[in-house]
Amino acid sequence: MQKKSAFTAILLGIVLIMSAAIGLFVYSEYKASKEPKFEYLSLSDEASARAYIWLNEIEDTGISFEDVKMCMGEFNLELVLTPTQVKGVYERSLADGSYEYAVSQAKVGMEKAYRMVVKNRLIAAGFSGECTDEDIESLMQKTFGVSVEEYLEREEITLLPTEEELNEKYAGEVSNEDK
């Protein structure tokens, strides 16, 4: 009889432990389903393409799309997926500061690509000396009275869609099947 009681107690203990583990797992899954999720949308190719088109308006650029992509680097737009009251449906929105970060990265990449174009033009014109970024800045100041950054801002180059366009395209409700 004692063996039977001990066996029953052990079996009951195992069942309780298994029930607790399953309960904990279900609770953690439920909790995780209520937390926001994140998606990342690369904007590098679009910014590179727009920069490449603008830069090719300059004669003798000596720059390829791959060169522009290298200068632009890789950057993403962060999207936040917040669960709604409906299971499997999320509200997607741009993360705070994500658009501004992407614009900043695109500008930095465009400045690098523009400096590369100026260097290529100097080489094509027969300049054989060392040409640093500081030399390019000095040349821009002497020629146009502005830095590379100021010159490109003055040109008002659109490297990315507007924040409103991105919100229109990507924000709103999505379900698990839409993602």
Biotite code that builds the C-alpha atoms (Angstrom):
import biotite.structure as struc

atoms = struc.array([
    struc.Atom([0.000, 0.000, 0.000], chain_id="A", res_id=1, res_name="MET", atom_name="CA", element="C"),
    struc.Atom([2.874, 2.365, 0.780], chain_id="A", res_id=2, res_name="GLN", atom_name="CA", element="C"),
    struc.Atom([4.393, 1.693, -2.628], chain_id="A", res_id=3, res_name="LYS", atom_name="CA", element="C"),
    struc.Atom([1.109, 2.560, -4.285], chain_id="A", res_id=4, res_name="LYS", atom_name="CA", element="C"),
    struc.Atom([0.788, 5.786, -2.272], chain_id="A", res_id=5, res_name="SER", atom_name="CA", element="C"),
    struc.Atom([4.380, 6.788, -3.076], chain_id="A", res_id=6, res_name="ALA", atom_name="CA", element="C"),
    struc.Atom([3.859, 6.027, -6.778], chain_id="A", res_id=7, res_name="PHE", atom_name="CA", element="C"),
    struc.Atom([0.604, 8.055, -6.768], chain_id="A", res_id=8, res_name="THR", atom_name="CA", element="C"),
    struc.Atom([2.336, 10.969, -5.006], chain_id="A", res_id=9, res_name="ALA", atom_name="CA", element="C"),
    struc.Atom([5.186, 10.955, -7.533], chain_id="A", res_id=10, res_name="ILE", atom_name="CA", element="C"),
    struc.Atom([2.756, 10.754, -10.442], chain_id="A", res_id=11, res_name="LEU", atom_name="CA", element="C"),
    struc.Atom([0.664, 13.575, -8.979], chain_id="A", res_id=12, res_name="LEU", atom_name="CA", element="C"),
    struc.Atom([3.843, 15.667, -8.526], chain_id="A", res_id=13, res_name="GLY", atom_name="CA", element="C"),
    struc.Atom([4.829, 15.113, -12.156], chain_id="A", res_id=14, res_name="ILE", atom_name="CA", element="C"),
    struc.Atom([1.336, 16.063, -13.336], chain_id="A", res_id=15, res_name="VAL", atom_name="CA", element="C"),
    struc.Atom([1.430, 19.262, -11.228], chain_id="A", res_id=16, res_name="LEU", atom_name="CA", element="C"),
    struc.Atom([4.890, 20.210, -12.513], chain_id="A", res_id=17, res_name="ILE", atom_name="CA", element="C"),
    struc.Atom([3.802, 19.569, -16.120], chain_id="A", res_id=18, res_name="MET", atom_name="CA", element="C"),
    struc.Atom([0.612, 21.598, -15.583], chain_id="A", res_id=19, res_name="SER", atom_name="CA", element="C"),
    struc.Atom([2.621, 24.488, -14.123], chain_id="A", res_id=20, res_name="ALA", atom_name="CA", element="C"),
    struc.Atom([5.109, 24.371, -17.029], chain_id="A", res_id=21, res_name="ALA", atom_name="CA", element="C"),
    struc.Atom([2.305, 24.368, -19.613], chain_id="A", res_id=22, res_name="ILE", atom_name="CA", element="C"),
    struc.Atom([0.544, 27.209, -17.786], chain_id="A", res_id=23, res_name="GLY", atom_name="CA", element="C"),
    struc.Atom([3.746, 29.245, -17.664], chain_id="A", res_id=24, res_name="LEU", atom_name="CA", element="C"),
    struc.Atom([4.376, 28.632, -21.367], chain_id="A", res_id=25, res_name="PHE", atom_name="CA", element="C"),
    struc.Atom([0.826, 29.670, -22.329], chain_id="A", res_id=26, res_name="VAL", atom_name="CA", element="C"),
    struc.Atom([1.086, 32.797, -20.160], chain_id="A", res_id=27, res_name="TYR", atom_name="CA", element="C"),
    struc.Atom([4.438, 33.814, -21.687], chain_id="A", res_id=28, res_name="SER", atom_name="CA", element="C"),
    struc.Atom([3.067, 33.274, -25.219], chain_id="A", res_id=29, res_name="GLU", atom_name="CA", element="C"),
    struc.Atom([0.000, 35.365, -24.391], chain_id="A", res_id=30, res_name="TYR", atom_name="CA", element="C"),
    struc.Atom([2.146, 38.121, -22.898], chain_id="A", res_id=31, res_name="LYS", atom_name="CA", element="C"),
    struc.Atom([4.485, 38.079, -25.935], chain_id="A", res_id=32, res_name="ALA", atom_name="CA", element="C"),
    struc.Atom([1.498, 38.329, -28.294], chain_id="A", res_id=33, res_name="SER", atom_name="CA", element="C"),
    struc.Atom([0.523, 41.641, -26.642], chain_id="A", res_id=34, res_name="LYS", atom_name="CA", element="C"),
    struc.Atom([3.945, 43.242, -27.050], chain_id="A", res_id=35, res_name="GLU", atom_name="CA", element="C"),
    struc.Atom([4.827, 45.334, -30.107], chain_id="A", res_id=36, res_name="PRO", atom_name="CA", element="C"),
    struc.Atom([6.842, 43.717, -32.876], chain_id="A", res_id=37, res_name="LYS", atom_name="CA", element="C"),
    struc.Atom([9.189, 45.433, -35.289], chain_id="A", res_id=38, res_name="PHE", atom_name="CA", element="C"),
    struc.Atom([9.742, 45.294, -39.047], chain_id="A", res_id=39, res_name="GLU", atom_name="CA", element="C"),
    struc.Atom([12.569, 46.905, -40.970], chain_id="A", res_id=40, res_name="TYR", atom_name="CA", element="C"),
    struc.Atom([12.186, 48.302, -44.463], chain_id="A", res_id=41, res_name="LEU", atom_name="CA", element="C"),
    struc.Atom([15.390, 49.027, -46.386], chain_id="A", res_id=42, res_name="SER", atom_name="CA", element="C"),
    struc.Atom([15.436, 52.455, -48.010], chain_id="A", res_id=43, res_name="LEU", atom_name="CA", element="C"),
    struc.Atom([19.047, 52.220, -49.189], chain_id="A", res_id=44, res_name="SER", atom_name="CA", element="C"),
    struc.Atom([18.312, 51.152, -52.755], chain_id="A", res_id=45, res_name="ASP", atom_name="CA", element="C"),
    struc.Atom([15.720, 53.859, -53.315], chain_id="A", res_id=46, res_name="GLU", atom_name="CA", element="C"),
    struc.Atom([17.981, 56.588, -51.922], chain_id="A", res_id=47, res_name="ALA", atom_name="CA", element="C"),
    struc.Atom([20.916, 55.245, -53.963], chain_id="A", res_id=48, res_name="SER", atom_name="CA", element="C"),
    struc.Atom([18.872, 55.203, -57.177], chain_id="A", res_id=49, res_name="ALA", atom_name="CA", element="C"),
    struc.Atom([17.617, 58.753, -56.685], chain_id="A", res_id=50, res_name="ARG", atom_name="CA", element="C"),
    struc.Atom([21.131, 59.981, -55.837], chain_id="A", res_id=51, res_name="ALA", atom_name="CA", element="C"),
    struc.Atom([22.602, 58.169, -58.853], chain_id="A", res_id=52, res_name="TYR", atom_name="CA", element="C"),
    struc.Atom([20.064, 59.774, -61.198], chain_id="A", res_id=53, res_name="ILE", atom_name="CA", element="C"),
    struc.Atom([20.807, 63.256, -59.834], chain_id="A", res_id=54, res_name="TRP", atom_name="CA", element="C"),
    struc.Atom([24.583, 62.739, -59.896], chain_id="A", res_id=55, res_name="LEU", atom_name="CA", element="C"),
    struc.Atom([24.487, 61.550, -63.514], chain_id="A", res_id=56, res_name="ASN", atom_name="CA", element="C"),
    struc.Atom([23.211, 64.976, -64.530], chain_id="A", res_id=57, res_name="GLU", atom_name="CA", element="C"),
    struc.Atom([26.791, 66.123, -63.848], chain_id="A", res_id=58, res_name="ILE", atom_name="CA", element="C"),
    struc.Atom([29.220, 65.574, -66.724], chain_id="A", res_id=59, res_name="GLU", atom_name="CA", element="C"),
    struc.Atom([32.100, 63.120, -66.338], chain_id="A", res_id=60, res_name="ASP", atom_name="CA", element="C"),
    struc.Atom([31.002, 61.766, -62.971], chain_id="A", res_id=61, res_name="THR", atom_name="CA", element="C"),
    struc.Atom([32.858, 58.494, -63.348], chain_id="A", res_id=62, res_name="GLY", atom_name="CA", element="C"),
    struc.Atom([30.540, 56.974, -60.761], chain_id="A", res_id=63, res_name="ILE", atom_name="CA", element="C"),
    struc.Atom([28.507, 53.798, -60.968], chain_id="A", res_id=64, res_name="SER", atom_name="CA", element="C"),
    struc.Atom([25.327, 52.816, -59.181], chain_id="A", res_id=65, res_name="PHE", atom_name="CA", element="C"),
    struc.Atom([27.407, 50.393, -57.078], chain_id="A", res_id=66, res_name="GLU", atom_name="CA", element="C"),
    struc.Atom([29.669, 53.290, -56.047], chain_id="A", res_id=67, res_name="ASP", atom_name="CA", element="C"),
    struc.Atom([26.640, 55.294, -54.940], chain_id="A", res_id=68, res_name="VAL", atom_name="CA", element="C"),
    struc.Atom([25.237, 52.290, -53.037], chain_id="A", res_id=69, res_name="LYS", atom_name="CA", element="C"),
    struc.Atom([28.575, 51.860, -51.279], chain_id="A", res_id=70, res_name="MET", atom_name="CA", element="C"),
    struc.Atom([28.580, 55.540, -50.279], chain_id="A", res_id=71, res_name="CYS", atom_name="CA", element="C"),
    struc.Atom([24.957, 55.378, -49.171], chain_id="A", res_id=72, res_name="MET", atom_name="CA", element="C"),
    struc.Atom([25.464, 52.344, -46.957], chain_id="A", res_id=73, res_name="GLY", atom_name="CA", element="C"),
    struc.Atom([22.610, 50.287, -45.547], chain_id="A", res_id=74, res_name="GLU", atom_name="CA", element="C"),
    struc.Atom([19.834, 51.894, -43.527], chain_id="A", res_id=75, res_name="PHE", atom_name="CA", element="C"),
    struc.Atom([16.282, 50.936, -42.691], chain_id="A", res_id=76, res_name="ASN", atom_name="CA", element="C"),
    struc.Atom([12.979, 52.449, -41.754], chain_id="A", res_id=77, res_name="LEU", atom_name="CA", element="C"),
    struc.Atom([11.724, 50.921, -38.515], chain_id="A", res_id=78, res_name="GLU", atom_name="CA", element="C"),
    struc.Atom([8.045, 49.997, -38.403], chain_id="A", res_id=79, res_name="LEU", atom_name="CA", element="C"),
    struc.Atom([6.243, 49.175, -35.151], chain_id="A", res_id=80, res_name="VAL", atom_name="CA", element="C"),
    struc.Atom([3.499, 46.539, -35.122], chain_id="A", res_id=81, res_name="LEU", atom_name="CA", element="C"),
    struc.Atom([1.247, 47.075, -32.098], chain_id="A", res_id=82, res_name="THR", atom_name="CA", element="C"),
    struc.Atom([-1.328, 44.350, -31.368], chain_id="A", res_id=83, res_name="PRO", atom_name="CA", element="C"),
    struc.Atom([-4.981, 45.401, -31.549], chain_id="A", res_id=84, res_name="THR", atom_name="CA", element="C"),
    struc.Atom([-7.962, 43.892, -29.760], chain_id="A", res_id=85, res_name="GLN", atom_name="CA", element="C"),
    struc.Atom([-8.422, 41.467, -32.679], chain_id="A", res_id=86, res_name="VAL", atom_name="CA", element="C"),
    struc.Atom([-6.161, 38.428, -32.533], chain_id="A", res_id=87, res_name="LYS", atom_name="CA", element="C"),
    struc.Atom([-3.560, 38.417, -35.308], chain_id="A", res_id=88, res_name="GLY", atom_name="CA", element="C"),
    struc.Atom([-4.248, 42.032, -36.327], chain_id="A", res_id=89, res_name="VAL", atom_name="CA", element="C"),
    struc.Atom([-1.655, 44.757, -35.735], chain_id="A", res_id=90, res_name="TYR", atom_name="CA", element="C"),
    struc.Atom([-1.536, 48.516, -36.114], chain_id="A", res_id=91, res_name="GLU", atom_name="CA", element="C"),
    struc.Atom([1.603, 49.326, -38.119], chain_id="A", res_id=92, res_name="ARG", atom_name="CA", element="C"),
    struc.Atom([3.269, 52.728, -37.787], chain_id="A", res_id=93, res_name="SER", atom_name="CA", element="C"),
    struc.Atom([6.645, 54.349, -38.321], chain_id="A", res_id=94, res_name="LEU", atom_name="CA", element="C"),
    struc.Atom([8.805, 54.210, -35.198], chain_id="A", res_id=95, res_name="ALA", atom_name="CA", element="C"),
    struc.Atom([9.558, 57.545, -33.567], chain_id="A", res_id=96, res_name="ASP", atom_name="CA", element="C"),
    struc.Atom([12.652, 59.093, -35.115], chain_id="A", res_id=97, res_name="GLY", atom_name="CA", element="C"),
    struc.Atom([13.003, 56.357, -37.727], chain_id="A", res_id=98, res_name="SER", atom_name="CA", element="C"),
    struc.Atom([12.204, 58.591, -40.695], chain_id="A", res_id=99, res_name="TYR", atom_name="CA", element="C"),
    struc.Atom([14.528, 61.346, -39.492], chain_id="A", res_id=100, res_name="GLU", atom_name="CA", element="C"),
    struc.Atom([17.312, 58.775, -39.087], chain_id="A", res_id=101, res_name="TYR", atom_name="CA", element="C"),
    struc.Atom([16.780, 57.485, -42.635], chain_id="A", res_id=102, res_name="ALA", atom_name="CA", element="C"),
    struc.Atom([16.838, 61.028, -44.053], chain_id="A", res_id=103, res_name="VAL", atom_name="CA", element="C"),
    struc.Atom([20.032, 61.758, -42.124], chain_id="A", res_id=104, res_name="SER", atom_name="CA", element="C"),
    struc.Atom([21.723, 58.588, -43.418], chain_id="A", res_id=105, res_name="GLN", atom_name="CA", element="C"),
    struc.Atom([20.645, 59.357, -46.991], chain_id="A", res_id=106, res_name="ALA", atom_name="CA", element="C"),
    struc.Atom([22.122, 62.875, -46.745], chain_id="A", res_id=107, res_name="LYS", atom_name="CA", element="C"),
    struc.Atom([25.422, 61.556, -45.404], chain_id="A", res_id=108, res_name="VAL", atom_name="CA", element="C"),
    struc.Atom([25.566, 58.990, -48.226], chain_id="A", res_id=109, res_name="GLY", atom_name="CA", element="C"),
    struc.Atom([24.771, 61.639, -50.830], chain_id="A", res_id=110, res_name="MET", atom_name="CA", element="C"),
    struc.Atom([27.548, 63.869, -49.493], chain_id="A", res_id=111, res_name="GLU", atom_name="CA", element="C"),
    struc.Atom([30.047, 60.989, -49.779], chain_id="A", res_id=112, res_name="LYS", atom_name="CA", element="C"),
    struc.Atom([28.912, 60.230, -53.324], chain_id="A", res_id=113, res_name="ALA", atom_name="CA", element="C"),
    struc.Atom([29.099, 63.905, -54.326], chain_id="A", res_id=114, res_name="TYR", atom_name="CA", element="C"),
    struc.Atom([32.643, 64.160, -52.966], chain_id="A", res_id=115, res_name="ARG", atom_name="CA", element="C"),
    struc.Atom([33.534, 61.065, -55.009], chain_id="A", res_id=116, res_name="MET", atom_name="CA", element="C"),
    struc.Atom([32.110, 62.737, -58.136], chain_id="A", res_id=117, res_name="VAL", atom_name="CA", element="C"),
    struc.Atom([34.136, 65.905, -57.517], chain_id="A", res_id=118, res_name="VAL", atom_name="CA", element="C"),
    struc.Atom([37.301, 63.826, -57.038], chain_id="A", res_id=119, res_name="LYS", atom_name="CA", element="C"),
    struc.Atom([36.562, 61.910, -60.271], chain_id="A", res_id=120, res_name="ASN", atom_name="CA", element="C"),
    struc.Atom([36.028, 65.170, -62.157], chain_id="A", res_id=121, res_name="ARG", atom_name="CA", element="C"),
    struc.Atom([39.323, 66.565, -60.851], chain_id="A", res_id=122, res_name="LEU", atom_name="CA", element="C"),
    struc.Atom([41.139, 63.405, -61.941], chain_id="A", res_id=123, res_name="ILE", atom_name="CA", element="C"),
    struc.Atom([39.430, 63.555, -65.362], chain_id="A", res_id=124, res_name="ALA", atom_name="CA", element="C"),
    struc.Atom([40.608, 67.167, -65.682], chain_id="A", res_id=125, res_name="ALA", atom_name="CA", element="C"),
    struc.Atom([44.210, 66.078, -65.117], chain_id="A", res_id=126, res_name="GLY", atom_name="CA", element="C"),
    struc.Atom([44.659, 66.734, -61.395], chain_id="A", res_id=127, res_name="PHE", atom_name="CA", element="C"),
    struc.Atom([47.146, 64.190, -60.086], chain_id="A", res_id=128, res_name="SER", atom_name="CA", element="C"),
    struc.Atom([47.635, 65.253, -56.478], chain_id="A", res_id=129, res_name="GLY", atom_name="CA", element="C"),
    struc.Atom([46.044, 63.958, -53.295], chain_id="A", res_id=130, res_name="GLU", atom_name="CA", element="C"),
    struc.Atom([42.429, 65.030, -52.923], chain_id="A", res_id=131, res_name="CYS", atom_name="CA", element="C"),
    struc.Atom([40.951, 64.675, -49.423], chain_id="A", res_id=132, res_name="THR", atom_name="CA", element="C"),
    struc.Atom([37.449, 65.462, -48.189], chain_id="A", res_id=133, res_name="ASP", atom_name="CA", element="C"),
    struc.Atom([38.885, 68.613, -46.612], chain_id="A", res_id=134, res_name="GLU", atom_name="CA", element="C"),
    struc.Atom([40.273, 69.652, -50.009], chain_id="A", res_id=135, res_name="ASP", atom_name="CA", element="C"),
    struc.Atom([36.823, 69.143, -51.551], chain_id="A", res_id=136, res_name="ILE", atom_name="CA", element="C"),
    struc.Atom([35.228, 71.262, -48.800], chain_id="A", res_id=137, res_name="GLU", atom_name="CA", element="C"),
    struc.Atom([37.805, 73.996, -49.381], chain_id="A", res_id=138, res_name="SER", atom_name="CA", element="C"),
    struc.Atom([37.199, 73.884, -53.146], chain_id="A", res_id=139, res_name="LEU", atom_name="CA", element="C"),
    struc.Atom([33.414, 74.118, -52.597], chain_id="A", res_id=140, res_name="MET", atom_name="CA", element="C"),
    struc.Atom([33.883, 77.119, -50.280], chain_id="A", res_id=141, res_name="GLN", atom_name="CA", element="C"),
    struc.Atom([36.104, 78.880, -52.819], chain_id="A", res_id=142, res_name="LYS", atom_name="CA", element="C"),
    struc.Atom([33.891, 78.049, -55.802], chain_id="A", res_id=143, res_name="THR", atom_name="CA", element="C"),
    struc.Atom([30.350, 78.300, -54.419], chain_id="A", res_id=144, res_name="PHE", atom_name="CA", element="C"),
    struc.Atom([30.832, 79.872, -50.985], chain_id="A", res_id=145, res_name="GLY", atom_name="CA", element="C"),
    struc.Atom([29.174, 76.907, -49.254], chain_id="A", res_id=146, res_name="VAL", atom_name="CA", element="C"),
    struc.Atom([30.087, 73.476, -47.924], chain_id="A", res_id=147, res_name="SER", atom_name="CA", element="C"),
    struc.Atom([29.128, 70.246, -49.703], chain_id="A", res_id=148, res_name="VAL", atom_name="CA", element="C"),
    struc.Atom([26.287, 69.787, -47.220], chain_id="A", res_id=149, res_name="GLU", atom_name="CA", element="C"),
    struc.Atom([24.956, 73.310, -47.785], chain_id="A", res_id=150, res_name="GLU", atom_name="CA", element="C"),
    struc.Atom([25.292, 72.967, -51.564], chain_id="A", res_id=151, res_name="TYR", atom_name="CA", element="C"),
    struc.Atom([23.312, 69.727, -51.636], chain_id="A", res_id=152, res_name="LEU", atom_name="CA", element="C"),
    struc.Atom([20.640, 71.149, -49.317], chain_id="A", res_id=153, res_name="GLU", atom_name="CA", element="C"),
    struc.Atom([20.316, 74.139, -51.626], chain_id="A", res_id=154, res_name="ARG", atom_name="CA", element="C"),
    struc.Atom([19.760, 71.769, -54.552], chain_id="A", res_id=155, res_name="GLU", atom_name="CA", element="C"),
    struc.Atom([16.765, 70.242, -52.681], chain_id="A", res_id=156, res_name="GLU", atom_name="CA", element="C"),
    struc.Atom([17.415, 66.691, -53.864], chain_id="A", res_id=157, res_name="ILE", atom_name="CA", element="C"),
    struc.Atom([14.633, 64.299, -52.922], chain_id="A", res_id=158, res_name="THR", atom_name="CA", element="C"),
    struc.Atom([16.371, 61.099, -51.859], chain_id="A", res_id=159, res_name="LEU", atom_name="CA", element="C"),
    struc.Atom([13.419, 59.468, -50.064], chain_id="A", res_id=160, res_name="LEU", atom_name="CA", element="C"),
    struc.Atom([9.645, 59.551, -50.229], chain_id="A", res_id=161, res_name="PRO", atom_name="CA", element="C"),
    struc.Atom([8.078, 61.952, -47.741], chain_id="A", res_id=162, res_name="THR", atom_name="CA", element="C"),
    struc.Atom([7.087, 60.724, -44.301], chain_id="A", res_id=163, res_name="GLU", atom_name="CA", element="C"),
    struc.Atom([3.437, 61.182, -45.306], chain_id="A", res_id=164, res_name="GLU", atom_name="CA", element="C"),
    struc.Atom([3.915, 58.994, -48.404], chain_id="A", res_id=165, res_name="GLU", atom_name="CA", element="C"),
    struc.Atom([5.546, 56.272, -46.308], chain_id="A", res_id=166, res_name="LEU", atom_name="CA", element="C"),
    struc.Atom([2.771, 56.482, -43.711], chain_id="A", res_id=167, res_name="ASN", atom_name="CA", element="C"),
    struc.Atom([0.181, 56.227, -46.457], chain_id="A", res_id=168, res_name="GLU", atom_name="CA", element="C"),
    struc.Atom([1.893, 53.193, -47.952], chain_id="A", res_id=169, res_name="LYS", atom_name="CA", element="C"),
    struc.Atom([2.916, 51.265, -44.820], chain_id="A", res_id=170, res_name="TYR", atom_name="CA", element="C"),
    struc.Atom([0.936, 52.494, -41.789], chain_id="A", res_id=171, res_name="ALA", atom_name="CA", element="C"),
    struc.Atom([-2.435, 51.074, -40.787], chain_id="A", res_id=172, res_name="GLY", atom_name="CA", element="C"),
    struc.Atom([-3.885, 47.745, -39.750], chain_id="A", res_id=173, res_name="GLU", atom_name="CA", element="C"),
    struc.Atom([-2.240, 44.542, -40.957], chain_id="A", res_id=174, res_name="VAL", atom_name="CA", element="C"),
    struc.Atom([-2.930, 40.924, -40.140], chain_id="A", res_id=175, res_name="SER", atom_name="CA", element="C"),
    struc.Atom([-0.495, 38.064, -39.782], chain_id="A", res_id=176, res_name="ASN", atom_name="CA", element="C"),
    struc.Atom([-1.232, 37.099, -43.403], chain_id="A", res_id=177, res_name="GLU", atom_name="CA", element="C"),
    struc.Atom([-0.399, 40.609, -44.701], chain_id="A", res_id=178, res_name="ASP", atom_name="CA", element="C"),
    struc.Atom([3.086, 40.782, -43.181], chain_id="A", res_id=179, res_name="LYS", atom_name="CA", element="C"),
])
